[in-house]
Every structure is written in structure tokens, then in C-alpha cells.
Amino acid sequence: MRTITVLALLLLLMIWPAASQSLAEVDVGLSISDGGIKGFYLAIGEHYKVAEKQVVVVREKKIPDEELPVVFFLARKAGVSPEAIVKLRARGKTWMDITVHFGLTAEIFYVPLKQVPGPPYGKAYGHFKNKKKSKWGTIRFSDTEIVNFVNLKFISEHYGCPADEIIKMRAKGNSFITINGQVKKNKAKSKKQSAKYTLEKEPKKKNKGKGKDK
């Protein structure tokens, strides 16, 4: 009986590492599959050229979902690792503090628009409009304003979607996770319709026969 117990314990020790790894993988899988979160994480990874797992790792550092693009955006602009950005954030630094820390200014958040935006972008864009470009370095944005700007740039650039359209969706109270999913869906639908239109308009090839014998 004692021998059986010892063997059982040995077997448990042998399979525990593999089981732990599997549980970790399942946990990661679950953390990126709720609602539109998975698509949001995938888009961040694709846009900022980082592994999907790295996005999840940063999220586990208590960075809210809609602030994840800010981490990778600032890391790219500053030429540092996402971990360097996360460490400063963990010390209580605002996103503007971190921006200035790396010698960057509010200018990096600017997104060209066709028309003057309303809430929640109107006030923030007022800073750009009311100052000469040479003075943009004096602008200071709140965390919320920076999150709005970075997600606007990210989704607009990633899908080639006009920033004005994203602002309209945001003005309706939609989260950037929802907006990402909708823009992605619209792009796929538009691409499908474009392919169908091209196929329908493509001239039919005439059959070339050998002709009648003379």
C-alpha cells in the first residue's frame, strides 16, 4: 500500500509541470476570448508588431484594456520596451508624464481631421487649434484625452478607416473595443463587396475557336 502511495506521488510530481503549463495556456486563452477583447488584442499585436502573448502580459500588469495601445504606442515612439513604459506607469506617472520623460511632446498624438470634432475630442483638439504648431510642445493632455487620441490613431491607421468616422462612434458612447470590432467588420464587408463588384464587371473572355475549314 505504501509503495503504491509513493508511486502515485512520483507520478503527480512528473505531470504537475505539464499540467501547470496547460492551465496557464487555458488562462491566457480565456483572457483574450471574452466578447470583442480577442479581436482588440490581436489588432494591437498586429499593428504594433508584438506577439499576442505580450499584449496579455502587459494587461496582467494592471493596464486597462483601452490603455494597452498607449503602452505600445509610447514604446514605439520612445524606442523602448513596453516594460519600460509599464514600470513608469506603475510608479504613478500619468501618460503625459511618461511622454515628456522620453522627450516626446503632445504633437505625437495629433490626428488630422476633415471637420472640427465634438465631444469627447472637441476640447482636446482645441489645444492644437488654438496654438501654433511650434507651441504644441507646451500642451498637456489628461490620461483620458491621451487614451482617446492613441486609440483613434491606432484603429484609424490599422484599418485605414477615416478618423472622423471613429470619432462619431466614440461620441455615441461606444468603447474602443466595440469600435474596433465594428470597424473590422465594416472593412471585411466592404472588401467582400468590392471583390464581388470587380468580378461582376470583369469582361468575359471570348472563346477563340480555330475557325471553319476552307
C-alpha positions in Angstrom: 0.0 0.0 0.0 2.9 2.3 0.9 4.6 1.5 -2.3 1.5 2.4 -4.3 1.2 5.8 -2.5 4.9 6.6 -3.2 4.5 5.8 -6.9 1.3 7.9 -7.1 3.2 10.9 -5.6 6.1 10.4 -8.0 3.6 10.3 -10.9 1.9 13.5 -9.7 5.3 15.3 -9.5 6.1 14.2 -13.0 2.9 15.5 -14.6 2.4 18.7 -12.4 4.7 21.0 -14.6 2.9 20.0 -17.8 -0.5 20.4 -16.1 0.5 23.8 -14.8 1.6 24.9 -18.2 -1.6 23.8 -19.7 -3.6 25.7 -17.1 -1.6 28.8 -17.8 -2.3 28.4 -21.6 -6.0 28.0 -20.9 -6.0 31.1 -18.7 -4.4 33.1 -21.4 -6.9 31.7 -23.9 -9.8 32.7 -21.7 -8.4 36.2 -21.0 -8.4 37.1 -24.7 -11.7 35.4 -25.8 -14.3 37.4 -24.0 -16.5 39.4 -26.3 -14.5 41.6 -28.7 -11.4 41.6 -26.5 -9.7 38.9 -28.5 -10.0 40.9 -31.7 -8.9 44.0 -29.9 -5.7 42.3 -28.6 -5.0 40.7 -32.0 -5.3 44.1 -33.7 -2.9 45.7 -31.1 -0.4 42.9 -31.7 -0.6 43.2 -35.5 -0.4 47.0 -35.5 2.5 47.4 -33.1 4.3 44.3 -34.3 4.3 42.5 -31.0 3.3 38.9 -30.0 -0.3 38.4 -28.8 1.0 36.9 -25.6 3.0 40.1 -24.9 -0.2 42.1 -25.1 -1.7 39.8 -22.5 1.3 40.0 -20.3 1.1 43.8 -20.3 -2.6 43.5 -19.5 -1.7 41.4 -16.5 0.4 44.3 -15.2 -3.0 46.0 -14.3 -3.1 48.1 -17.5 -6.8 48.5 -18.5 -7.7 47.2 -22.0 -8.2 50.5 -23.6 -4.9 51.8 -22.3 -2.9 48.9 -23.9 -2.5 50.8 -27.2 -1.0 53.7 -25.2 1.8 51.4 -23.8 2.8 50.1 -27.2 2.4 53.5 -28.9 4.7 55.2 -26.5 7.2 52.3 -26.5 7.4 52.6 -30.3 7.7 56.4 -30.3 10.3 56.4 -27.5 12.2 53.4 -28.9 12.0 51.5 -25.6 10.4 48.3 -24.5 6.7 48.1 -23.4 8.0 47.0 -20.0 9.8 50.3 -19.5 6.5 52.2 -20.1 4.7 49.9 -17.7 7.2 50.4 -14.9 6.8 54.2 -15.1 3.0 53.8 -15.1 3.3 51.5 -12.0 5.1 54.3 -10.2 2.0 56.5 -10.6 3.2 58.5 -13.6 0.5 59.9 -15.9 0.6 59.2 -19.6 1.7 62.8 -20.2 4.5 62.4 -17.6 5.7 59.4 -19.4 5.5 61.1 -22.8 7.6 64.0 -21.5 10.0 61.6 -19.7 11.1 60.3 -23.0 11.5 63.8 -24.6 8.3 63.5 -26.6 5.5 66.1 -26.8 1.7 66.3 -27.4 2.4 66.6 -31.1 2.7 62.8 -31.3 -1.0 62.4 -30.5 -2.3 64.7 -33.3 -4.6 63.1 -35.9 -5.6 65.1 -39.0 -9.4 65.5 -39.3 -11.7 66.7 -42.1 -14.0 68.6 -39.7 -14.0 70.0 -36.2 -14.9 67.2 -33.7 -17.4 67.4 -30.9 -17.1 65.5 -27.6 -15.1 63.8 -26.4 -12.4 65.2 -28.8 -13.5 68.8 -29.2 -11.8 70.3 -26.1 -8.6 68.3 -26.7 -8.4 69.4 -30.4 -9.0 72.9 -29.2 -5.4 72.9 -27.8 -4.0 72.1 -31.2 -6.2 74.6 -33.0 -5.6 77.5 -30.6 -1.8 77.2 -30.5 0.8 77.5 -33.3 2.4 74.2 -34.1 5.7 75.5 -32.7 3.9 75.7 -29.3 2.4 72.3 -29.3 5.2 71.2 -27.1 3.6 73.1 -24.2 0.3 71.2 -24.4 -0.5 68.9 -21.6 -3.3 66.3 -22.0 -5.1 64.2 -19.4 -4.9 60.4 -19.3 -8.4 60.2 -20.8 -7.5 62.5 -23.6 -4.4 60.6 -24.5 -6.3 57.3 -24.4 -8.8 58.7 -26.8 -6.1 60.1 -29.1 -4.0 56.9 -29.2 -6.9 54.6 -29.8 -8.1 56.9 -32.6 -4.7 56.8 -34.3 -4.4 53.0 -33.7 -7.8 52.0 -35.1 -7.8 54.5 -37.9 -4.3 53.6 -39.2 -4.7 49.8 -38.6 -7.9 49.5 -40.7 -7.4 52.5 -43.0 -10.6 54.0 -41.6 -11.3 57.8 -41.6 -10.6 59.2 -38.1 -13.8 61.2 -38.4 -15.9 58.0 -38.5 -14.3 56.6 -35.4 -14.9 59.9 -33.6 -18.6 59.6 -34.4 -18.8 56.1 -33.0 -16.9 57.2 -29.9 -19.3 60.1 -29.5 -22.2 57.6 -29.2 -20.5 56.2 -26.1 -19.0 53.1 -27.7 -15.9 51.6 -26.2 -12.8 51.3 -28.4 -13.2 47.5 -28.1 -16.6 47.7 -29.7 -15.4 50.3 -32.2 -12.5 48.0 -33.2 -14.9 45.1 -33.8 -17.3 47.3 -35.8 -14.6 48.8 -38.0 -13.1 45.4 -38.6 -16.5 44.0 -39.6 -17.2 47.0 -41.9 -13.8 46.6 -43.6 -14.3 42.9 -44.2 -17.8 43.6 -45.6 -16.5 46.4 -47.9 -13.7 44.2 -49.1 -16.2 41.4 -49.9 -18.5 43.8 -51.8 -15.5 45.3 -53.7 -14.4 41.8 -54.8 -17.9 40.9 -55.9 -18.2 44.1 -57.9 -14.9 43.6 -59.6 -15.9 40.0 -60.5 -19.2 41.1 -62.0 -17.6 43.9 -64.0 -14.8 41.8 -65.3 -15.3 41.3 -69.1 -16.0 37.7 -70.1 -13.3 36.1 -72.2 -14.5 35.2 -75.7 -13.9 31.6 -76.8 -11.4 31.6 -79.5 -12.2 28.8 -81.9 -10.0 27.6 -84.7 -12.5 28.8 -87.3 -14.1 26.9 -90.1 -12.1 24.9 -92.6 -11.9 26.4 -96.0 
